[in-house]
Amino acid sequence: MKHSIYLLIAAASLMFAACEREMAPKDDAPEAKATFTAYVENAPELKAVLGLNESNKPQTFWENGDEIAVFTSADGASQSGKIGYKFTASLSANATAADFSYSGEDTFGVGEYMAIYPYTSNKRGVNFTAYRVAGTVLPATQTLVAGSFDRAAAISIAYGTNGATSLAFKNATALLKFRVSDATVTDGRIEVNSADAISGTFRATVDVENDNVALEKYTASGVSQNNYVNFSIDGTTALATGTDYYVAVSPCTLTDGLKVILNGSVVKTISSTDLPALQRNKIYNLGTLTLPQKETKTLNFDFSGTPLTGWPTTDNWQDGPGNLTCVYPLDGVNYNFILTDCGNASKARVSWTQDKGGLVLWATWRYVGLPALEGYKLIQVTGSLCLANNSKRKAGIAKSVVADNTAGQNEFVSGGDPIGWTTNGAVYSYNLENTEANTVYYLTCTNTSIGTSYLKLVYEKVD
C-alpha cells in the first residue's frame, strides 16, 4: 500500500511560490513501497539546511538524500531492538517540501506512526502504548556550521494516527545562538549543572493528547546523558567573527543556569533566575561572546604516531606500579609527563602503544600526570578516544594518585569529574576551575580503559 504524508518545513509566513519542490528523476531508483510527504512546525532555523528566502529571512529546506526513521504499530505495540524503516528524500534542488520513500526488503505495514529526523541505524525500544522511542542520540560533540547547525543534532519527531496520510514533525531541541568577537576562537562548550542533561541518549516521547513531543532521560545499559555540549568547526579552524552559530541542546529545567566556555575560558554565565529552563523549539540568543583578556598557552601533543624514546610501548611494562617521567619535546621545550598507577597496582599499565593509536591507560586506577608550567595553571584538557567503542569507558582529571585503590578515592579537580569516553574518534574535554600554577594534575581512567590519540592542554597565565 502506498501512503502520502506531507512534510512542510517552514513557517507559513515564509512560504513562497519559489520554494515549490522539485523532484529528482527516479528512472534508476528501486520501486518505492511507501512514500511520505510531511509537515514540520514553523521554526525556520530548526532543520537541516538554512538559506534565505525572497524576503531575505532564514528559510529551511530539505536536501536531496535526507533520511528519516519511521516506525509503525503494524509491527506490534511494543517493539524491542527495532531499527526504523529508512525513508529517503529524492530532490533535484533544496525545497520546503519533499517526498520520502521506502524501498527496503521488508513490508511496511499500515498503523500508527512515529518518525524521527535524522535517521540512524541504531536499534530502538519502540512503544506505541506509551508513544516513545528509546535510543535517540543528541551528540555531545557538535560541528559548527556558519549560519546554521550540526544536522546530526537537529532532532525532530512526528506522530501519525492509524492510517494517517500526514505527519506533523515537531522540533525536539532548543538552539543556542551566538557570535564571537575574537578571530582566535577554535572551540567551546556549553555546560550546565551535573544534575541536568543537555546531550546524550534520550527517549523521544509523544504526548498524543496535547500534541507535543519531548526528549526524556532514562536509564539502561550503555545509556547516559551529559551536562555539556562541546562544539568546534574541526578543533583547529577559527570561528568567523560576525557570523551566527547554533548549538542544539535538550530541553530541561536548569538547576544553576549555564556557562559558555571558549578556548577553555568561561566567557558567559547565565543564572537560573535569568534562564530557568531551556524549552524545545526555542532559540536562545547568547549574543556576541568575547574572550577574556588573559594570556593563555595551548600545547598540542600528538600520540598517534611512533612513540618517542623513553616512553613505554606495551601494557604491563613493569611489575608493580610505574612512576616514570617521560619527556615530550615541543617547539624547543621539553615537557614532562608522569605515567603511573595506584600505589598497590600489580602491573604498570600506561603506555604509548602505536598499534592502539595513542597513549593508553589500560585499566582503572591508572594515571597520566600532565605537564606543570611555571606561572601558568591548567584550565582545559582535551583528547580523542583511540580505542574501540565501549559504553563503560570513563576518565576524569584527578588532583593526585591514590596509594591504595581499596581504601582511597580519587579527588577530582573542579570541572574534571569523570565523563564517558565511549566512542572511537569522539572528542572529550574538561574545563577546569580553581587550578594552581606549576601543579601536576592527572588524566585518570575511572572505568575499564581509555586511550587518546592526542592531548590538547590549555594553560592560563597567573598574575
C-alpha positions as CSV (number, residue, x, y, z in Angstrom):
1,M,0.0,0.0,0.0
2,K,1.3,3.4,-0.8
3,H,1.0,6.3,1.7
4,S,1.5,10.0,1.2
5,I,2.4,12.1,4.3
6,Y,3.1,15.8,3.9
7,L,6.2,17.4,5.4
8,L,6.5,21.2,5.1
9,I,9.4,22.7,6.9
10,A,8.9,26.5,7.2
11,A,6.6,29.0,8.8
12,A,3.5,29.8,6.8
13,S,4.7,33.4,6.7
14,L,7.9,32.3,5.0
15,M,6.3,30.2,2.3
16,F,6.7,31.5,-1.3
17,A,5.9,30.1,-4.7
18,A,9.6,30.0,-5.5
19,C,10.0,27.3,-2.8
20,E,7.9,24.6,-4.6
21,R,9.5,21.2,-4.5
22,E,11.4,19.8,-7.5
23,M,11.6,16.0,-7.5
24,A,14.7,14.3,-8.9
25,P,14.2,11.8,-11.7
26,K,13.8,8.3,-10.4
27,D,14.4,6.3,-13.6
28,D,17.1,4.1,-12.0
29,A,15.7,4.1,-8.4
30,P,14.1,1.0,-7.0
31,E,10.3,1.0,-6.8
32,A,9.1,2.7,-3.6
33,K,7.0,0.5,-1.3
34,A,5.8,3.6,0.6
35,T,6.1,7.3,0.1
36,F,5.6,10.1,2.7
37,T,5.4,13.8,2.3
38,A,5.2,15.6,5.7
39,Y,4.9,18.9,7.7
40,V,7.2,20.5,10.4
41,E,6.0,23.2,12.7
42,N,7.2,26.7,11.9
43,A,10.7,27.2,13.3
44,P,12.7,28.2,10.3
45,E,16.1,27.8,12.0
46,L,15.4,24.2,13.1
47,K,16.1,21.9,10.1
48,A,19.0,20.7,8.2
49,V,19.9,23.5,5.8
50,L,19.5,27.2,6.2
51,G,19.2,29.6,3.3
52,L,17.5,32.9,2.6
53,N,14.0,33.2,1.0
54,E,12.8,36.1,-1.2
55,S,12.3,38.3,1.9
56,N,16.0,37.7,2.9
57,K,14.8,35.9,6.0
58,P,16.0,32.5,7.2
59,Q,14.3,29.6,5.4
60,T,14.8,25.9,6.0
61,F,14.9,23.3,3.2
62,W,15.1,19.6,2.8
63,E,18.1,18.4,0.9
64,N,18.4,15.5,-1.6
65,G,19.2,12.4,0.4
66,D,17.8,13.5,3.7
67,E,16.7,10.5,5.7
68,I,14.0,9.9,8.4
69,A,13.3,6.8,10.5
70,V,9.7,5.7,10.6
71,F,8.1,3.1,13.0
72,T,4.7,1.6,12.5
73,S,2.4,-0.1,15.1
74,A,1.7,-2.7,12.5
75,D,4.9,-4.3,13.8
76,G,3.4,-4.5,17.3
77,A,2.5,-2.2,20.2
78,S,5.8,-2.9,21.9
79,Q,9.0,-3.4,19.8
80,S,12.4,-4.2,21.3
81,G,15.6,-3.8,19.3
82,K,13.7,-2.2,16.4
83,I,15.6,-0.4,13.6
84,G,13.4,2.3,11.9
85,Y,12.4,2.0,8.3
86,K,14.6,4.3,6.3
87,F,12.7,6.8,4.2
88,T,14.9,8.9,1.9
89,A,14.2,12.3,0.2
90,S,14.7,12.5,-3.6
91,L,15.1,16.1,-4.8
92,S,16.8,17.9,-7.6
93,A,17.0,21.1,-5.5
94,N,16.6,22.0,-1.9
95,A,12.9,22.6,-1.2
96,T,10.4,23.2,1.6
97,A,8.5,20.0,0.9
98,A,9.9,16.6,-0.1
99,D,8.7,13.1,-0.8
100,F,10.4,10.5,1.4
101,S,10.3,6.9,0.0
102,Y,11.0,3.5,1.5
103,S,12.3,0.8,-0.9
104,G,13.6,-1.8,1.6
105,E,13.0,-5.5,1.5
106,D,10.6,-5.6,4.5
107,T,6.9,-4.9,4.3
108,F,5.9,-1.6,5.7
109,G,2.5,-2.0,7.4
110,V,-0.3,0.4,7.9
111,G,-0.9,1.5,11.5
112,E,0.0,4.4,13.8
113,Y,3.3,6.0,13.0
114,M,6.2,7.6,14.9
115,A,9.1,9.1,12.9
116,I,12.4,10.8,13.8
117,Y,14.8,13.0,11.9
118,P,17.7,12.4,11.4
119,Y,17.7,8.7,10.6
120,T,20.1,6.5,12.5
121,S,20.5,2.7,12.2
122,N,20.8,2.0,15.9
123,K,18.4,-0.3,17.5
124,R,15.5,1.2,19.4
125,G,12.9,0.3,22.0
126,V,9.6,1.4,20.5
127,N,6.3,1.6,22.4
128,F,3.0,2.5,20.8
129,T,1.2,2.4,24.1
130,A,3.4,5.0,25.8
131,Y,4.3,6.5,22.5
132,R,8.1,6.7,22.9
133,V,11.2,5.6,21.0
134,A,14.4,4.9,23.1
135,G,17.9,5.4,21.8
136,T,17.6,8.9,20.4
137,V,21.0,10.5,20.5
138,L,21.7,14.2,20.7
139,P,25.5,14.5,20.1
140,A,27.7,15.8,23.0
141,T,30.2,16.9,20.4
142,Q,28.8,19.1,17.6
143,T,30.3,20.5,14.4
144,L,29.6,24.2,14.0
145,V,28.2,25.4,10.6
146,A,28.3,29.1,9.7
147,G,24.8,30.4,9.8
148,S,23.4,27.0,10.7
149,F,23.9,24.0,13.0
150,D,25.0,20.4,13.1
151,R,22.3,18.5,11.2
152,A,23.0,15.3,13.3
153,A,21.8,17.3,16.3
154,A,18.6,18.7,14.7
155,I,16.2,16.1,16.2
156,S,12.5,16.4,15.2
157,I,9.7,13.9,16.0
158,A,6.4,13.1,14.3
159,Y,3.3,11.1,15.2
160,G,0.5,9.9,12.9
161,T,-2.8,8.3,13.8
162,N,-3.8,4.9,12.4
163,G,-3.7,5.1,8.6
164,A,-2.8,8.8,8.7
165,T,-1.9,10.5,5.5
166,S,0.1,13.2,7.1
167,L,2.7,13.6,9.9
168,A,3.5,16.8,11.8
169,F,7.2,16.9,12.7
170,K,8.0,18.9,15.8
171,N,11.4,20.1,16.8
172,A,12.6,18.3,19.9
173,T,15.6,20.5,20.8
174,A,16.4,24.1,21.8
175,L,19.0,26.1,20.0
176,L,21.6,28.4,21.5
177,K,22.7,31.1,19.1
178,F,25.9,33.1,19.4
179,R,28.6,35.1,17.6
180,V,32.3,35.6,18.6
181,S,34.2,38.9,18.5
182,D,37.7,37.3,18.5
183,A,39.3,35.7,15.4
184,T,41.1,33.2,17.6
185,V,38.2,31.1,18.9
186,T,38.6,27.5,17.8
187,D,36.3,25.6,20.2
188,G,33.8,25.9,23.0
189,R,31.5,24.2,25.4
190,I,28.0,24.7,26.8
191,E,27.9,23.4,30.4
192,V,25.1,23.1,33.0
193,N,24.8,21.7,36.5
194,S,25.8,18.0,36.7
195,A,22.2,17.2,37.7
196,D,20.9,18.5,34.3
197,A,21.2,16.8,30.9
198,I,21.5,18.6,27.6
199,S,23.1,15.9,25.4
200,G,23.4,12.1,25.3
201,T,20.9,9.3,24.7
202,F,17.2,10.1,25.4
203,R,13.7,8.6,24.9
204,A,11.8,10.5,22.3
205,T,8.2,10.8,23.6
206,V,5.0,11.9,22.0
207,D,2.0,13.4,24.0
208,V,-0.7,12.5,21.5
209,E,-3.4,14.2,23.5
210,N,-1.7,17.6,23.8
211,D,0.2,17.3,20.5
212,N,3.6,17.7,22.0
213,V,7.0,15.9,21.9
214,A,9.9,15.7,24.4
215,L,13.3,14.2,25.0
216,E,13.2,12.2,28.2
217,K,16.1,11.0,30.4
218,Y,16.1,7.2,31.1
219,T,18.4,4.6,32.5
220,A,19.5,1.4,30.6
221,S,22.7,-0.5,29.9
222,G,25.0,1.7,27.8
223,V,22.7,4.7,28.1
224,S,23.9,8.0,29.6
225,Q,23.2,11.7,29.4
226,N,25.6,14.6,29.7
227,N,25.6,18.1,31.3
228,Y,27.6,19.6,28.4
229,V,27.9,20.0,24.7
230,N,31.4,20.6,23.1
231,F,31.5,22.4,19.8
232,S,34.0,23.4,17.1
233,I,34.4,23.5,13.4
234,D,37.1,20.9,13.3
235,G,39.1,21.5,16.5
236,T,41.6,23.9,14.9
237,T,39.8,26.2,12.5
238,A,38.9,29.6,14.0
239,L,35.3,30.7,14.0
240,A,34.4,33.6,11.8
241,T,33.6,36.9,13.6
242,G,30.2,38.5,12.8
243,T,28.7,35.0,12.0
244,D,25.8,33.3,13.6
245,Y,26.5,29.8,15.0
246,Y,23.9,27.4,16.7
247,V,24.3,24.6,19.2
248,A,21.4,22.2,19.8
249,V,20.6,21.1,23.4
250,S,18.0,19.0,25.0
251,P,15.2,21.0,26.8
252,C,15.4,20.8,30.6
253,T,14.9,22.8,33.8
254,L,18.2,24.4,34.8
255,T,19.4,23.9,38.3
256,D,22.1,26.6,38.2
257,G,21.8,28.2,34.8
258,L,24.6,27.6,32.3
259,K,28.1,28.5,31.4
260,V,29.6,29.3,28.0
261,I,33.3,28.4,27.6
262,L,35.5,29.4,24.6
263,N,39.1,28.2,24.2
264,G,39.0,26.9,27.7
265,S,37.9,30.1,29.4
266,V,34.4,30.9,30.9
267,V,33.1,33.8,28.9
268,K,29.5,34.0,30.0
269,T,27.5,32.7,32.9
270,I,23.7,32.9,33.0
271,S,21.9,32.2,36.3
272,S,18.8,30.0,36.6
273,T,16.9,33.1,37.7
274,D,17.5,34.7,34.3
275,L,17.2,31.4,32.4
276,P,15.1,28.9,34.5
277,A,14.7,26.4,31.6
278,L,15.5,25.5,28.0
279,Q,12.4,24.9,26.0
280,R,12.0,22.9,22.8
281,N,11.6,24.8,19.6
282,K,13.1,28.0,21.1
283,I,16.2,29.8,20.1
284,Y,18.2,31.5,22.9
285,N,20.5,34.3,21.7
286,L,23.7,34.3,23.8
287,G,24.8,37.4,22.0
288,T,28.4,38.2,20.9
289,L,30.9,36.4,23.0
290,T,34.3,37.8,23.8
291,L,37.4,36.1,25.2
292,P,38.7,37.4,28.5
293,Q,41.9,39.4,28.2
294,K,44.1,36.7,29.7
295,E,47.3,35.2,28.4
296,T,47.0,31.6,27.6
297,K,49.3,28.9,26.2
298,T,48.0,26.0,24.2
299,L,50.1,22.8,23.8
300,N,49.1,20.1,21.3
301,F,50.7,16.7,21.9
302,D,50.3,14.1,19.2
303,F,50.3,10.4,20.3
304,S,49.1,8.9,17.1
305,G,52.5,8.2,15.6
306,T,55.7,6.4,16.6
307,P,56.4,6.5,20.3
308,L,59.2,8.8,21.4
309,T,62.3,7.4,23.0
310,G,61.9,6.7,26.7
311,W,58.2,6.0,26.6
312,P,56.9,2.5,27.4
313,T,55.2,1.0,24.4
314,T,53.3,-2.0,25.8
315,D,50.9,-2.9,28.5
316,N,52.3,-4.5,31.7
317,W,55.7,-3.0,31.1
318,Q,56.8,-3.4,34.7
319,D,55.8,-5.5,37.8
320,G,54.3,-3.2,40.4
321,P,53.2,0.4,39.8
322,G,55.0,2.6,37.4
323,N,56.2,6.1,38.2
324,L,58.0,7.1,35.0
325,T,58.7,10.6,33.9
326,C,58.6,10.7,30.1
327,V,59.8,13.7,28.0
328,Y,57.8,15.2,25.1
329,P,59.8,17.9,23.2
330,L,57.5,20.5,21.6
331,D,58.6,23.7,19.9
332,G,62.1,23.5,21.5
333,V,60.7,22.9,25.0
334,N,60.8,19.6,26.9
335,Y,57.5,18.8,28.7
336,N,57.3,16.1,31.4
337,F,54.5,13.6,31.6
338,I,54.3,11.2,34.5
339,L,53.0,7.7,33.7
340,T,51.9,6.0,36.9
341,D,49.4,3.7,38.7
342,C,47.8,3.5,42.1
343,G,50.3,2.5,44.8
344,N,49.1,-1.0,45.2
345,A,48.9,-1.9,41.4
346,S,50.4,-5.2,40.4
347,K,51.5,-4.0,37.0
348,A,52.5,-0.8,35.3
349,R,49.7,-0.2,32.7
350,V,50.1,3.2,31.0
351,S,51.9,3.2,27.6
352,W,52.2,4.9,24.3
353,T,51.2,1.9,22.1
354,Q,51.3,2.6,18.4
355,D,49.0,-0.2,17.2
356,K,46.3,1.1,19.6
357,G,46.6,4.6,18.1
358,G,47.8,6.5,21.1
359,L,48.5,6.9,24.8
360,V,46.6,4.2,26.6
361,L,45.5,3.8,30.2
362,W,44.8,0.1,30.1
363,A,42.8,-0.2,33.3
364,T,41.1,1.7,36.1
365,W,43.3,3.5,38.6
366,R,45.9,4.4,36.0
367,Y,47.2,8.0,35.7
368,V,48.9,10.3,33.3
369,G,50.5,13.3,35.1
370,L,50.1,16.3,32.8
371,P,53.0,18.9,32.5
372,A,53.2,21.6,35.1
373,L,54.1,25.0,33.8
374,E,55.7,27.7,36.0
375,G,53.5,30.7,36.2
376,Y,50.6,29.0,34.3
377,K,47.6,27.0,35.6
378,L,46.0,24.2,33.6
379,I,42.4,25.2,32.5
380,Q,41.5,22.7,29.8
381,V,42.3,19.1,28.8
382,T,41.0,17.7,25.5
383,G,41.6,14.3,23.9
384,S,40.0,11.8,21.5
385,L,39.4,8.1,22.1
386,C,41.6,5.9,20.0
387,L,40.2,2.6,21.3
388,A,37.1,0.7,20.2
389,N,33.6,1.8,21.2
390,N,32.7,0.8,24.8
391,S,29.9,2.4,26.8
392,K,31.6,1.7,30.1
393,R,34.8,3.7,29.5
394,K,35.3,6.7,31.8
395,A,38.0,9.2,32.8
396,G,38.4,12.3,34.9
397,I,41.1,14.8,36.0
398,A,42.4,14.0,39.5
399,K,44.4,16.1,41.9
400,S,46.7,13.2,42.9
401,V,47.4,9.5,42.7
402,V,45.8,7.2,45.4
403,A,48.2,5.0,47.4
404,D,45.6,2.2,47.7
405,N,42.6,1.7,45.5
406,T,40.8,-0.4,48.0
407,A,40.8,2.4,50.6
408,G,41.5,5.6,48.8
409,Q,39.2,7.6,46.5
410,N,40.2,9.9,43.7
411,E,39.7,13.6,44.4
412,F,38.8,15.4,41.1
413,V,39.6,18.9,40.0
414,S,36.5,21.2,39.7
415,G,35.3,20.6,36.2
416,G,37.3,17.4,36.0
417,D,34.7,14.9,37.2
418,P,34.6,11.6,35.3
419,I,32.8,11.5,31.9
420,G,32.3,8.7,29.4
421,W,35.0,8.1,26.8
422,T,32.7,5.8,24.9
423,T,33.1,6.4,21.1
424,N,36.1,5.9,18.9
425,G,37.2,9.2,17.4
426,A,35.0,11.3,19.6
427,V,36.5,14.3,21.3
428,Y,36.3,14.7,25.1
429,S,37.1,17.8,27.0
430,Y,37.4,19.1,30.6
431,N,37.2,22.8,31.5
432,L,39.0,23.1,34.8
433,E,38.4,25.6,37.6
434,N,40.4,26.6,40.7
435,T,43.6,25.0,39.5
436,E,47.0,26.3,40.6
437,A,50.1,27.3,38.7
438,N,53.1,24.9,38.4
439,T,51.0,22.0,39.6
440,V,50.7,18.5,38.1
441,Y,47.1,17.2,37.5
442,Y,46.3,13.7,36.3
443,L,44.2,12.3,33.5
444,T,42.8,9.2,35.3
445,C,40.9,6.2,34.0
446,T,38.0,5.6,36.3
447,N,36.4,2.6,34.5
448,T,37.5,-0.1,32.0
449,S,40.3,1.6,29.9
450,I,40.8,4.7,27.8
451,G,43.3,5.8,25.1
452,T,43.8,9.1,23.4
453,S,45.4,9.9,20.0
454,Y,46.3,13.4,21.2
455,L,46.2,15.7,24.2
456,K,45.4,19.4,23.8
457,L,46.3,21.3,27.0
458,V,45.4,24.9,27.6
459,Y,47.2,26.9,30.3
460,E,46.4,30.4,31.7
461,K,49.0,32.8,33.0
462,V,48.7,33.5,36.7
463,D,49.4,37.1,37.7
